[in-house]
Amino acid sequence: MEQAGSKLDGARVFNHYSLAGVILFHAPRVSVFIDSRVDLYEKAGILDDYLEIHGLDPGWDVLLDAWKVDAIIYPTTHPLIHALTQ
């Protein structure tokens, strides 16, 4: 993660919720999509977008594009990764 962190400095990352702490620890200049401060994200409407993309709800890909993320950090076995590689 440390090596990836330097490559992602300043990047907008769509991340799995459970990986935010690791990302922020190893790459503090990376802008994560969501972290454990769910109350802040819920008020801003970000939590709903995260859940729609994470759950592959209809239109998830359009929503992900709208956020203009530079990278995605997710477990390789997650269905989102599979959907992105199709």
BELZIQUI-V100900 format. One record per residue. D_CENTER is the distance of its C-alpha to the mean C-alpha in whole Angstrom. Layout:
# BELZIQUI-V100900
<<D_CENTER> <D_CENTER>>
This chain:
# BELZIQUI-V100900
<<15> <17> <18> <15> <14> <17> <16> <13> <15> <14> <11> <8> <5> <2> <2> <5> <7> <10> <9> <8> <12> <13> <10> <12> <15> <16> <14> <15> <15> <11> <9> <6> <5> <6> <9> <13> <14> <14> <17> <16> <13> <15> <18> <16> <15> <11> <11> <13> <11> <8> <11> <12> <9> <9> <13> <13> <16> <18> <16> <13> <13> <15> <12> <9> <12> <13> <10> <11> <8> <10> <8> <6> <6> <7> <11> <13> <15> <13> <14> <11> <12> <15> <15> <13> <16> <19>>
